[in-house]
Amino acid sequence: MRRTDSVEIRFIGPAYNLAKATQAMKNLGFINSSETVPWKEAFPEYESRELPGMILSGARLREDLTQAQLAQMTGIPQGHISEMENGKRPIGKKHAQLFAKALNCGYKVFL
C-alpha cells in the first residue's frame, strides 16, 4: 500500500476488548504501528542516500522484473538502472515517474 493511501487511527476503549479490536483491524488490512520501527533503526548499516536504490530494486523484484525488462518498459538504459539501484546514479524526478508507472507505486518513494 502506498504511503499516501494509508491513514493512522487511534481509539480509546475498554482494555478487555483490545484483542478483539486488534484482530478486527488486522482483518481490514491495518497494521499495529507500535510494532514497526523506523528504517534507520532496522538497517543502521545503510545511508539515506542508498535508500532510493534499495526501494527501486525491491519494487522491481516485487513486480518480478529484471533490470532489462524494466529498461525496456521505461526506456532507461539497463546500465543506468543498475547504477541507480547501487547508489551510483541519482534517480531524479523524471525517472522516478517512469519507474512509478512501470512498478505500480508512487514516484516519491524513489526520491
Secondary structure by P-SEA (a helix, b strand, c coil): cccccbbbbbbbccccaaaaaaaaaaaacccccccccccccccccccccaaaaaaaaaaaaaacccaaaaaaaccccaaaaaaaaaccccccaaaaaaaaaaacccccccc
